[in-house]
Amino acid sequence: MGSLPRRIAAVTLTTAALLGVAGAATGASATTIRYFKASGVNPGVAASHAWAAAHAAGFTNDQCSQESDMIVPGYWQVVVTCVR
């Protein structure tokens, strides 16, 4: 019987520690990731449109990166990924 209070205390401490880790993980997940896509026959124009949308949403160049892919011959898709 004497070890029951110790077990209860250990379970309580473990539960509190797990809840603390879960709370820390929830606080750390406050990162916002947004994707801005544009496509067309001219990759430069598509990039300009994607970047304009990112800037209009309040992102800066330092918060964003760009990827360009030819999805079919002569047609491009540009994706600007921004992280805040």
PDB file of N, CA, C and O in Angstrom, chain B, residues numbered from 101:
ATOM      1  N   MET B 101       0.807  -1.200   0.000  1.00  0.00           N
ATOM      2  CA  MET B 101       0.000   0.000   0.000  1.00  0.00           C
ATOM      3  C   MET B 101       0.847   1.261   0.000  1.00  0.00           C
ATOM      4  O   MET B 101       0.434   2.283  -0.547  1.00  0.00           O
ATOM      5  N   GLY B 102       2.026   1.202   0.605  1.00  0.00           N
ATOM      6  CA  GLY B 102       2.851   2.384   0.704  1.00  0.00           C
ATOM      7  C   GLY B 102       3.334   2.896  -0.636  1.00  0.00           C
ATOM      8  O   GLY B 102       3.645   4.081  -0.761  1.00  0.00           O
ATOM      9  N   SER B 103       3.407   2.040  -1.639  1.00  0.00           N
ATOM     10  CA  SER B 103       3.919   2.485  -2.936  1.00  0.00           C
ATOM     11  C   SER B 103       2.832   3.091  -3.818  1.00  0.00           C
ATOM     12  O   SER B 103       3.151   3.705  -4.837  1.00  0.00           O
ATOM     13  N   LEU B 104       1.564   2.938  -3.457  1.00  0.00           N
ATOM     14  CA  LEU B 104       0.479   3.494  -4.261  1.00  0.00           C
ATOM     15  C   LEU B 104       0.560   5.015  -4.377  1.00  0.00           C
ATOM     16  O   LEU B 104       0.403   5.530  -5.484  1.00  0.00           O
ATOM     17  N   PRO B 105       0.795   5.764  -3.296  1.00  0.00           N
ATOM     18  CA  PRO B 105       0.923   7.216  -3.443  1.00  0.00           C
ATOM     19  C   PRO B 105       2.090   7.611  -4.352  1.00  0.00           C
ATOM     20  O   PRO B 105       1.996   8.587  -5.096  1.00  0.00           O
ATOM     21  N   ARG B 106       3.187   6.851  -4.293  1.00  0.00           N
ATOM     22  CA  ARG B 106       4.323   7.146  -5.172  1.00  0.00           C
ATOM     23  C   ARG B 106       3.956   6.899  -6.630  1.00  0.00           C
ATOM     24  O   ARG B 106       4.354   7.660  -7.512  1.00  0.00           O
ATOM     25  N   ARG B 107       3.203   5.840  -6.883  1.00  0.00           N
ATOM     26  CA  ARG B 107       2.764   5.555  -8.261  1.00  0.00           C
ATOM     27  C   ARG B 107       1.842   6.655  -8.776  1.00  0.00           C
ATOM     28  O   ARG B 107       1.963   7.102  -9.916  1.00  0.00           O
ATOM     29  N   ILE B 108       0.933   7.075  -7.932  1.00  0.00           N
ATOM     30  CA  ILE B 108       0.011   8.155  -8.324  1.00  0.00           C
ATOM     31  C   ILE B 108       0.810   9.424  -8.622  1.00  0.00           C
ATOM     32  O   ILE B 108       0.549  10.108  -9.611  1.00  0.00           O
ATOM     33  N   ALA B 109       1.775   9.733  -7.770  1.00  0.00           N
ATOM     34  CA  ALA B 109       2.601  10.920  -7.987  1.00  0.00           C
ATOM     35  C   ALA B 109       3.399  10.795  -9.284  1.00  0.00           C
ATOM     36  O   ALA B 109       3.530  11.768 -10.026  1.00  0.00           O
ATOM     37  N   ALA B 110       3.932   9.602  -9.561  1.00  0.00           N
ATOM     38  CA  ALA B 110       4.709   9.397 -10.791  1.00  0.00           C
ATOM     39  C   ALA B 110       3.831   9.564 -12.019  1.00  0.00           C
ATOM     40  O   ALA B 110       4.241  10.186 -12.999  1.00  0.00           O
ATOM     41  N   VAL B 111       2.621   9.011 -11.971  1.00  0.00           N
ATOM     42  CA  VAL B 111       1.699   9.151 -13.107  1.00  0.00           C
ATOM     43  C   VAL B 111       1.310  10.610 -13.284  1.00  0.00           C
ATOM     44  O   VAL B 111       1.222  11.101 -14.409  1.00  0.00           O
ATOM     45  N   THR B 112       1.078  11.303 -12.179  1.00  0.00           N
ATOM     46  CA  THR B 112       0.719  12.717 -12.251  1.00  0.00           C
ATOM     47  C   THR B 112       1.851  13.535 -12.872  1.00  0.00           C
ATOM     48  O   THR B 112       1.609  14.383 -13.731  1.00  0.00           O
ATOM     49  N   LEU B 113       3.089  13.280 -12.435  1.00  0.00           N
ATOM     50  CA  LEU B 113       4.239  14.003 -12.990  1.00  0.00           C
ATOM     51  C   LEU B 113       4.437  13.680 -14.464  1.00  0.00           C
ATOM     52  O   LEU B 113       4.749  14.569 -15.256  1.00  0.00           O
ATOM     53  N   THR B 114       4.258  12.419 -14.840  1.00  0.00           N
ATOM     54  CA  THR B 114       4.399  12.031 -16.248  1.00  0.00           C
ATOM     55  C   THR B 114       3.335  12.700 -17.092  1.00  0.00           C
ATOM     56  O   THR B 114       3.626  13.198 -18.179  1.00  0.00           O
ATOM     57  N   THR B 115       2.114  12.716 -16.609  1.00  0.00           N
ATOM     58  CA  THR B 115       1.020  13.369 -17.335  1.00  0.00           C
ATOM     59  C   THR B 115       1.296  14.858 -17.492  1.00  0.00           C
ATOM     60  O   THR B 115       1.097  15.416 -18.571  1.00  0.00           O
ATOM     61  N   ALA B 116       1.744  15.494 -16.443  1.00  0.00           N
ATOM     62  CA  ALA B 116       2.054  16.925 -16.512  1.00  0.00           C
ATOM     63  C   ALA B 116       3.181  17.186 -17.502  1.00  0.00           C
ATOM     64  O   ALA B 116       3.137  18.161 -18.253  1.00  0.00           O
ATOM     65  N   ALA B 117       4.190  16.320 -17.507  1.00  0.00           N
ATOM     66  CA  ALA B 117       5.305  16.494 -18.444  1.00  0.00           C
ATOM     67  C   ALA B 117       4.835  16.329 -19.879  1.00  0.00           C
ATOM     68  O   ALA B 117       5.222  17.102 -20.755  1.00  0.00           O
ATOM     69  N   LEU B 118       3.997  15.320 -20.123  1.00  0.00           N
ATOM     70  CA  LEU B 118       3.479  15.109 -21.478  1.00  0.00           C
ATOM     71  C   LEU B 118       2.612  16.279 -21.932  1.00  0.00           C
ATOM     72  O   LEU B 118       2.700  16.706 -23.083  1.00  0.00           O
ATOM     73  N   LEU B 119       1.791  16.790 -21.052  1.00  0.00           N
ATOM     74  CA  LEU B 119       0.972  17.950 -21.406  1.00  0.00           C
ATOM     75  C   LEU B 119       1.843  19.177 -21.669  1.00  0.00           C
ATOM     76  O   LEU B 119       1.541  19.981 -22.551  1.00  0.00           O
ATOM     77  N   GLY B 120       2.909  19.315 -20.913  1.00  0.00           N
ATOM     78  CA  GLY B 120       3.827  20.428 -21.151  1.00  0.00           C
ATOM     79  C   GLY B 120       4.496  20.326 -22.500  1.00  0.00           C
ATOM     80  O   GLY B 120       4.633  21.332 -23.196  1.00  0.00           O
ATOM     81  N   VAL B 121       4.920  19.129 -22.891  1.00  0.00           N
ATOM     82  CA  VAL B 121       5.522  18.921 -24.210  1.00  0.00           C
ATOM     83  C   VAL B 121       4.497  19.194 -25.296  1.00  0.00           C
ATOM     84  O   VAL B 121       4.818  19.823 -26.304  1.00  0.00           O
ATOM     85  N   ALA B 122       3.269  18.731 -25.107  1.00  0.00           N
ATOM     86  CA  ALA B 122       2.222  18.979 -26.101  1.00  0.00           C
ATOM     87  C   ALA B 122       1.947  20.468 -26.226  1.00  0.00           C
ATOM     88  O   ALA B 122       1.732  20.966 -27.331  1.00  0.00           O
ATOM     89  N   GLY B 123       1.952  21.179 -25.118  1.00  0.00           N
ATOM     90  CA  GLY B 123       1.748  22.628 -25.169  1.00  0.00           C
ATOM     91  C   GLY B 123       2.876  23.329 -25.881  1.00  0.00           C
ATOM     92  O   GLY B 123       2.645  24.264 -26.648  1.00  0.00           O
ATOM     93  N   ALA B 124       4.099  22.889 -25.636  1.00  0.00           N
ATOM     94  CA  ALA B 124       5.249  23.488 -26.320  1.00  0.00           C
ATOM     95  C   ALA B 124       5.186  23.217 -27.808  1.00  0.00           C
ATOM     96  O   ALA B 124       5.509  24.098 -28.605  1.00  0.00           O
ATOM     97  N   ALA B 125       4.777  22.020 -28.203  1.00  0.00           N
ATOM     98  CA  ALA B 125       4.661  21.687 -29.623  1.00  0.00           C
ATOM     99  C   ALA B 125       3.568  22.518 -30.272  1.00  0.00           C
ATOM    100  O   ALA B 125       3.714  22.946 -31.417  1.00  0.00           O
ATOM    101  N   THR B 126       2.483  22.749 -29.563  1.00  0.00           N
ATOM    102  CA  THR B 126       1.404  23.569 -30.110  1.00  0.00           C
ATOM    103  C   THR B 126       1.878  25.004 -30.300  1.00  0.00           C
ATOM    104  O   THR B 126       1.561  25.628 -31.312  1.00  0.00           O
ATOM    105  N   GLY B 127       2.625  25.531 -29.352  1.00  0.00           N
ATOM    106  CA  GLY B 127       3.141  26.892 -29.477  1.00  0.00           C
ATOM    107  C   GLY B 127       4.147  27.023 -30.594  1.00  0.00           C
ATOM    108  O   GLY B 127       4.233  28.074 -31.229  1.00  0.00           O
ATOM    109  N   ALA B 128       4.911  25.975 -30.847  1.00  0.00           N
ATOM    110  CA  ALA B 128       5.928  26.024 -31.890  1.00  0.00           C
ATOM    111  C   ALA B 128       5.329  25.901 -33.280  1.00  0.00           C
ATOM    112  O   ALA B 128       5.999  26.210 -34.265  1.00  0.00           O
ATOM    113  N   SER B 129       4.088  25.458 -33.382  1.00  0.00           N
ATOM    114  CA  SER B 129       3.485  25.263 -34.695  1.00  0.00           C
ATOM    115  C   SER B 129       2.765  26.509 -35.192  1.00  0.00           C
ATOM    116  O   SER B 129       1.849  26.409 -36.008  1.00  0.00           O
ATOM    117  N   ALA B 130       3.162  27.664 -34.719  1.00  0.00           N
ATOM    118  CA  ALA B 130       2.532  28.909 -35.130  1.00  0.00           C
ATOM    119  C   ALA B 130       3.077  29.420 -36.459  1.00  0.00           C
ATOM    120  O   ALA B 130       2.762  30.544 -36.852  1.00  0.00           O
ATOM    121  N   THR B 131       3.874  28.638 -37.152  1.00  0.00           N
ATOM    122  CA  THR B 131       4.435  29.019 -38.441  1.00  0.00           C
ATOM    123  C   THR B 131       3.351  28.974 -39.509  1.00  0.00           C
ATOM    124  O   THR B 131       2.544  28.045 -39.550  1.00  0.00           O
ATOM    125  N   THR B 132       3.342  29.980 -40.367  1.00  0.00           N
ATOM    126  CA  THR B 132       2.395  30.043 -41.470  1.00  0.00           C
ATOM    127  C   THR B 132       3.134  29.794 -42.774  1.00  0.00           C
ATOM    128  O   THR B 132       4.134  30.451 -43.063  1.00  0.00           O
ATOM    129  N   ILE B 133       2.642  28.847 -43.558  1.00  0.00           N
ATOM    130  CA  ILE B 133       3.201  28.573 -44.883  1.00  0.00           C
ATOM    131  C   ILE B 133       2.107  28.827 -45.904  1.00  0.00           C
ATOM    132  O   ILE B 133       1.004  28.292 -45.792  1.00  0.00           O
ATOM    133  N   ARG B 134       2.415  29.641 -46.896  1.00  0.00           N
ATOM    134  CA  ARG B 134       1.451  29.945 -47.966  1.00  0.00           C
ATOM    135  C   ARG B 134       2.105  29.698 -49.311  1.00  0.00           C
ATOM    136  O   ARG B 134       3.303  29.922 -49.484  1.00  0.00           O
ATOM    137  N   TYR B 135       1.310  29.235 -50.260  1.00  0.00           N
ATOM    138  CA  TYR B 135       1.775  28.971 -51.617  1.00  0.00           C
ATOM    139  C   TYR B 135       1.024  29.879 -52.581  1.00  0.00           C
ATOM    140  O   TYR B 135      -0.197  30.014 -52.502  1.00  0.00           O
ATOM    141  N   PHE B 136       1.765  30.494 -53.484  1.00  0.00           N
ATOM    142  CA  PHE B 136       1.182  31.364 -54.497  1.00  0.00           C
ATOM    143  C   PHE B 136       1.590  30.811 -55.853  1.00  0.00           C
ATOM    144  O   PHE B 136       2.777  30.735 -56.170  1.00  0.00           O
ATOM    145  N   LYS B 137       0.597  30.423 -56.654  1.00  0.00           N
ATOM    146  CA  LYS B 137       0.870  29.785 -57.940  1.00  0.00           C
ATOM    147  C   LYS B 137       0.407  30.672 -59.082  1.00  0.00           C
ATOM    148  O   LYS B 137      -0.607  31.364 -58.993  1.00  0.00           O
ATOM    149  N   ALA B 138       1.178  30.629 -60.151  1.00  0.00           N
ATOM    150  CA  ALA B 138       0.795  31.302 -61.400  1.00  0.00           C
ATOM    151  C   ALA B 138       1.350  30.463 -62.535  1.00  0.00           C
ATOM    152  O   ALA B 138       2.370  29.792 -62.380  1.00  0.00           O
ATOM    153  N   SER B 139       0.685  30.503 -63.665  1.00  0.00           N
ATOM    154  CA  SER B 139       1.152  29.709 -64.798  1.00  0.00           C
ATOM    155  C   SER B 139       0.902  30.463 -66.099  1.00  0.00           C
ATOM    156  O   SER B 139       0.100  31.395 -66.157  1.00  0.00           O
ATOM    157  N   GLY B 140       1.610  30.034 -67.135  1.00  0.00           N
ATOM    158  CA  GLY B 140       1.453  30.644 -68.445  1.00  0.00           C
ATOM    159  C   GLY B 140       2.588  30.253 -69.367  1.00  0.00           C
ATOM    160  O   GLY B 140       3.468  29.472 -69.002  1.00  0.00           O
ATOM    161  N   VAL B 141       2.554  30.811 -70.576  1.00  0.00           N
ATOM    162  CA  VAL B 141       3.572  30.464 -71.570  1.00  0.00           C
ATOM    163  C   VAL B 141       4.880  31.193 -71.340  1.00  0.00           C
ATOM    164  O   VAL B 141       5.915  30.790 -71.871  1.00  0.00           O
ATOM    165  N   ASN B 142       4.850  32.255 -70.562  1.00  0.00           N
ATOM    166  CA  ASN B 142       6.052  33.028 -70.275  1.00  0.00           C
ATOM    167  C   ASN B 142       6.386  32.849 -68.789  1.00  0.00           C
ATOM    168  O   ASN B 142       5.642  33.323 -67.931  1.00  0.00           O
ATOM    169  N   PRO B 143       7.497  32.171 -68.477  1.00  0.00           N
ATOM    170  CA  PRO B 143       7.806  31.938 -67.056  1.00  0.00           C
ATOM    171  C   PRO B 143       8.079  33.225 -66.288  1.00  0.00           C
ATOM    172  O   PRO B 143       7.806  33.292 -65.089  1.00  0.00           O
ATOM    173  N   GLY B 144       8.606  34.237 -66.948  1.00  0.00           N
ATOM    174  CA  GLY B 144       8.873  35.505 -66.268  1.00  0.00           C
ATOM    175  C   GLY B 144       7.599  36.203 -65.845  1.00  0.00           C
ATOM    176  O   GLY B 144       7.523  36.747 -64.743  1.00  0.00           O
ATOM    177  N   VAL B 145       6.597  36.193 -66.708  1.00  0.00           N
ATOM    178  CA  VAL B 145       5.314  36.819 -66.381  1.00  0.00           C
ATOM    179  C   VAL B 145       4.611  36.031 -65.277  1.00  0.00           C
ATOM    180  O   VAL B 145       4.036  36.613 -64.357  1.00  0.00           O
ATOM    181  N   ALA B 146       4.662  34.713 -65.377  1.00  0.00           N
ATOM    182  CA  ALA B 146       4.043  33.886 -64.332  1.00  0.00           C
ATOM    183  C   ALA B 146       4.712  34.147 -62.984  1.00  0.00           C
ATOM    184  O   ALA B 146       4.033  34.251 -61.962  1.00  0.00           O
ATOM    185  N   ALA B 147       6.038  34.253 -62.982  1.00  0.00           N
ATOM    186  CA  ALA B 147       6.762  34.544 -61.737  1.00  0.00           C
ATOM    187  C   ALA B 147       6.348  35.900 -61.174  1.00  0.00           C
ATOM    188  O   ALA B 147       6.154  36.038 -59.967  1.00  0.00           O
ATOM    189  N   SER B 148       6.214  36.888 -62.034  1.00  0.00           N
ATOM    190  CA  SER B 148       5.799  38.222 -61.584  1.00  0.00           C
ATOM    191  C   SER B 148       4.427  38.176 -60.923  1.00  0.00           C
ATOM    192  O   SER B 148       4.203  38.828 -59.904  1.00  0.00           O
ATOM    193  N   HIS B 149       3.514  37.409 -61.499  1.00  0.00           N
ATOM    194  CA  HIS B 149       2.164  37.307 -60.924  1.00  0.00           C
ATOM    195  C   HIS B 149       2.188  36.598 -59.569  1.00  0.00           C
ATOM    196  O   HIS B 149       1.508  37.022 -58.635  1.00  0.00           O
ATOM    197  N   ALA B 150       2.967  35.524 -59.459  1.00  0.00           N
ATOM    198  CA  ALA B 150       3.049  34.798 -58.185  1.00  0.00           C
ATOM    199  C   ALA B 150       3.672  35.674 -57.101  1.00  0.00           C
ATOM    200  O   ALA B 150       3.185  35.719 -55.971  1.00  0.00           O
ATOM    201  N   TRP B 151       4.751  36.368 -57.454  1.00  0.00           N
ATOM    202  CA  TRP B 151       5.400  37.248 -56.472  1.00  0.00           C
ATOM    203  C   TRP B 151       4.495  38.415 -56.089  1.00  0.00           C
ATOM    204  O   TRP B 151       4.478  38.828 -54.930  1.00  0.00           O
ATOM    205  N   ALA B 152       3.752  38.943 -57.039  1.00  0.00           N
ATOM    206  CA  ALA B 152       2.836  40.045 -56.727  1.00  0.00           C
ATOM    207  C   ALA B 152       1.773  39.588 -55.726  1.00  0.00           C
ATOM    208  O   ALA B 152       1.401  40.338 -54.823  1.00  0.00           O
ATOM    209  N   ALA B 153       1.287  38.355 -55.890  1.00  0.00           N
ATOM    210  CA  ALA B 153       0.292  37.828 -54.949  1.00  0.00           C
ATOM    211  C   ALA B 153       0.906  37.645 -53.561  1.00  0.00           C
ATOM    212  O   ALA B 153       0.260  37.926 -52.552  1.00  0.00           O
ATOM    213  N   ALA B 154       2.142  37.176 -53.512  1.00  0.00           N
ATOM    214  CA  ALA B 154       2.820  37.002 -52.221  1.00  0.00           C
ATOM    215  C   ALA B 154       3.033  38.337 -51.532  1.00  0.00           C
ATOM    216  O   ALA B 154       2.810  38.460 -50.328  1.00  0.00           O
ATOM    217  N   HIS B 155       3.460  39.331 -52.285  1.00  0.00           N
ATOM    218  CA  HIS B 155       3.674  40.661 -51.705  1.00  0.00           C
ATOM    219  C   HIS B 155       2.350  41.280 -51.254  1.00  0.00           C
ATOM    220  O   HIS B 155       2.292  41.946 -50.220  1.00  0.00           O
ATOM    221  N   ALA B 156       1.291  41.061 -52.031  1.00  0.00           N
ATOM    222  CA  ALA B 156      -0.022  41.597 -51.653  1.00  0.00           C
ATOM    223  C   ALA B 156      -0.523  40.957 -50.354  1.00  0.00           C
ATOM    224  O   ALA B 156      -1.285  41.574 -49.609  1.00  0.00           O
ATOM    225  N   ALA B 157      -0.094  39.721 -50.087  1.00  0.00           N
ATOM    226  CA  ALA B 157      -0.484  39.038 -48.848  1.00  0.00           C
ATOM    227  C   ALA B 157       0.388  39.452 -47.668  1.00  0.00           C
ATOM    228  O   ALA B 157       0.185  38.977 -46.550  1.00  0.00           O
ATOM    229  N   GLY B 158       1.354  40.332 -47.910  1.00  0.00           N
ATOM    230  CA  GLY B 158       2.172  40.855 -46.819  1.00  0.00           C
ATOM    231  C   GLY B 158       3.495  40.158 -46.606  1.00  0.00           C
ATOM    232  O   GLY B 158       4.165  40.422 -45.607  1.00  0.00           O
ATOM    233  N   PHE B 159       3.899  39.280 -47.504  1.00  0.00           N
ATOM    234  CA  PHE B 159       5.182  38.591 -47.370  1.00  0.00           C
ATOM    235  C   PHE B 159       6.288  39.401 -48.044  1.00  0.00           C
ATOM    236  O   PHE B 159       6.047  40.127 -49.009  1.00  0.00           O
ATOM    237  N   THR B 160       7.495  39.265 -47.521  1.00  0.00           N
ATOM    238  CA  THR B 160       8.655  39.929 -48.110  1.00  0.00           C
ATOM    239  C   THR B 160       9.471  38.918 -48.911  1.00  0.00           C
ATOM    240  O   THR B 160       9.249  37.711 -48.807  1.00  0.00           O
ATOM    241  N   ASN B 161      10.409  39.410 -49.705  1.00  0.00           N
ATOM    242  CA  ASN B 161      11.265  38.521 -50.499  1.00  0.00           C
ATOM    243  C   ASN B 161      12.052  37.566 -49.614  1.00  0.00           C
ATOM    244  O   ASN B 161      12.266  36.412 -49.986  1.00  0.00           O
ATOM    245  N   ASP B 162      12.484  38.032 -48.450  1.00  0.00           N
ATOM    246  CA  ASP B 162      13.272  37.193 -47.541  1.00  0.00           C
ATOM    247  C   ASP B 162      12.464  36.034 -46.970  1.00  0.00           C
ATOM    248  O   ASP B 162      13.047  35.038 -46.543  1.00  0.00           O
ATOM    249  N   GLN B 163      11.147  36.137 -46.952  1.00  0.00           N
ATOM    250  CA  GLN B 163      10.291  35.092 -46.396  1.00  0.00           C
ATOM    251  C   GLN B 163       9.872  34.063 -47.443  1.00  0.00           C
ATOM    252  O   GLN B 163       9.212  33.079 -47.109  1.00  0.00           O
ATOM    253  N   CYS B 164      10.247  34.276 -48.700  1.00  0.00           N
ATOM    254  CA  CYS B 164       9.712  33.470 -49.792  1.00  0.00           C
ATOM    255  C   CYS B 164      10.807  32.863 -50.657  1.00  0.00           C
ATOM    256  O   CYS B 164      11.941  33.343 -50.683  1.00  0.00           O
ATOM    257  N   SER B 165      10.445  31.803 -51.361  1.00  0.00           N
ATOM    258  CA  SER B 165      11.319  31.192 -52.357  1.00  0.00           C
ATOM    259  C   SER B 165      10.461  30.812 -53.559  1.00  0.00           C
ATOM    260  O   SER B 165       9.239  30.706 -53.456  1.00  0.00           O
ATOM    261  N   GLN B 166      11.120  30.607 -54.700  1.00  0.00           N
ATOM    262  CA  GLN B 166      10.405  30.350 -55.948  1.00  0.00           C
ATOM    263  C   GLN B 166      10.869  29.053 -56.586  1.00  0.00           C
ATOM    264  O   GLN B 166      12.053  28.715 -56.561  1.00  0.00           O
ATOM    265  N   GLU B 167       9.915  28.334 -57.158  1.00  0.00           N
ATOM    266  CA  GLU B 167      10.203  27.161 -57.977  1.00  0.00           C
ATOM    267  C   GLU B 167       9.459  27.304 -59.290  1.00  0.00           C
ATOM    268  O   GLU B 167       8.308  27.740 -59.314  1.00  0.00           O
ATOM    269  N   SER B 168      10.112  26.939 -60.379  1.00  0.00           N
ATOM    270  CA  SER B 168       9.489  26.997 -61.699  1.00  0.00           C
ATOM    271  C   SER B 168       9.568  25.623 -62.349  1.00  0.00           C
ATOM    272  O   SER B 168      10.604  24.960 -62.296  1.00  0.00           O
ATOM    273  N   ASP B 169       8.474  25.204 -62.957  1.00  0.00           N
ATOM    274  CA  ASP B 169       8.435  23.914 -63.652  1.00  0.00           C
ATOM    275  C   ASP B 169       7.693  24.076 -64.959  1.00  0.00           C
ATOM    276  O   ASP B 169       6.687  24.781 -65.034  1.00  0.00           O
ATOM    277  N   MET B 170       8.202  23.408 -66.004  1.00  0.00           N
ATOM    278  CA  MET B 170       7.465  23.336 -67.257  1.00  0.00           C
ATOM    279  C   MET B 170       6.518  22.142 -67.114  1.00  0.00           C
ATOM    280  O   MET B 170       6.965  20.996 -67.059  1.00  0.00           O
ATOM    281  N   ILE B 171       5.205  22.412 -67.054  1.00  0.00           N
ATOM    282  CA  ILE B 171       4.258  21.327 -66.811  1.00  0.00           C
ATOM    283  C   ILE B 171       3.857  20.617 -68.105  1.00  0.00           C
ATOM    284  O   ILE B 171       3.546  19.426 -68.079  1.00  0.00           O
ATOM    285  N   VAL B 172       3.859  21.309 -69.207  1.00  0.00           N
ATOM    286  CA  VAL B 172       3.744  20.734 -70.554  1.00  0.00           C
ATOM    287  C   VAL B 172       4.631  21.589 -71.442  1.00  0.00           C
ATOM    288  O   VAL B 172       4.938  22.723 -71.075  1.00  0.00           O
ATOM    289  N   PRO B 173       5.050  21.096 -72.583  1.00  0.00           N
ATOM    290  CA  PRO B 173       5.932  21.904 -73.430  1.00  0.00           C
ATOM    291  C   PRO B 173       5.354  23.295 -73.714  1.00  0.00           C
ATOM    292  O   PRO B 173       4.249  23.441 -74.237  1.00  0.00           O
ATOM    293  N   GLY B 174       6.136  24.294 -73.353  1.00  0.00           N
ATOM    294  CA  GLY B 174       5.743  25.676 -73.599  1.00  0.00           C
ATOM    295  C   GLY B 174       4.795  26.269 -72.573  1.00  0.00           C
ATOM    296  O   GLY B 174       4.303  27.378 -72.782  1.00  0.00           O
ATOM    297  N   TYR B 175       4.516  25.583 -71.474  1.00  0.00           N
ATOM    298  CA  TYR B 175       3.596  26.097 -70.456  1.00  0.00           C
ATOM    299  C   TYR B 175       4.232  25.907 -69.085  1.00  0.00           C
ATOM    300  O   TYR B 175       4.574  24.786 -68.707  1.00  0.00           O
ATOM    301  N   TRP B 176       4.389  26.987 -68.348  1.00  0.00           N
ATOM    302  CA  TRP B 176       5.125  26.994 -67.084  1.00  0.00           C
ATOM    303  C   TRP B 176       4.203  27.200 -65.906  1.00  0.00           C
ATOM    304  O   TRP B 176       3.164  27.852 -66.002  1.00  0.00           O
ATOM    305  N   GLN B 177       4.613  26.628 -64.793  1.00  0.00           N
ATOM    306  CA  GLN B 177       3.953  26.914 -63.516  1.00  0.00           C
ATOM    307  C   GLN B 177       5.026  27.381 -62.537  1.00  0.00           C
ATOM    308  O   GLN B 177       6.071  26.749 -62.383  1.00  0.00           O
ATOM    309  N   VAL B 178       4.743  28.495 -61.887  1.00  0.00           N
ATOM    310  CA  VAL B 178       5.652  29.072 -60.897  1.00  0.00           C
ATOM    311  C   VAL B 178       4.944  29.029 -59.538  1.00  0.00           C
ATOM    312  O   VAL B 178       3.791  29.440 -59.408  1.00  0.00           O
ATOM    313  N   VAL B 179       5.659  28.523 -58.533  1.00  0.00           N
ATOM    314  CA  VAL B 179       5.118  28.466 -57.179  1.00  0.00           C
ATOM    315  C   VAL B 179       6.062  29.260 -56.272  1.00  0.00           C
ATOM    316  O   VAL B 179       7.256  28.973 -56.186  1.00  0.00           O
ATOM    317  N   VAL B 180       5.503  30.247 -55.610  1.00  0.00           N
ATOM    318  CA  VAL B 180       6.257  31.011 -54.606  1.00  0.00           C
ATOM    319  C   VAL B 180       5.767  30.528 -53.246  1.00  0.00           C
ATOM    320  O   VAL B 180       4.582  30.634 -52.928  1.00  0.00           O
ATOM    321  N   THR B 181       6.684  30.002 -52.453  1.00  0.00           N
ATOM    322  CA  THR B 181       6.389  29.480 -51.132  1.00  0.00           C
ATOM    323  C   THR B 181       6.892  30.472 -50.096  1.00  0.00           C
ATOM    324  O   THR B 181       8.059  30.866 -50.107  1.00  0.00           O
ATOM    325  N   CYS B 182       5.997  30.869 -49.201  1.00  0.00           N
ATOM    326  CA  CYS B 182       6.358  31.868 -48.188  1.00  0.00           C
ATOM    327  C   CYS B 182       6.119  31.296 -46.790  1.00  0.00           C
ATOM    328  O   CYS B 182       5.137  30.594 -46.547  1.00  0.00           O
ATOM    329  N   VAL B 183       7.035  31.613 -45.886  1.00  0.00           N
ATOM    330  CA  VAL B 183       6.969  31.141 -44.511  1.00  0.00           C
ATOM    331  C   VAL B 183       7.059  32.335 -43.579  1.00  0.00           C
ATOM    332  O   VAL B 183       7.947  33.178 -43.707  1.00  0.00           O
ATOM    333  N   ARG B 184       6.125  32.395 -42.642  1.00  0.00           N
ATOM    334  CA  ARG B 184       6.145  33.467 -41.644  1.00  0.00           C
ATOM    335  C   ARG B 184       6.148  32.846 -40.281  1.00  0.00           C
ATOM    336  O   ARG B 184       6.163  33.558 -39.277  1.00  0.00           O
TER     337      ARG B 184
END
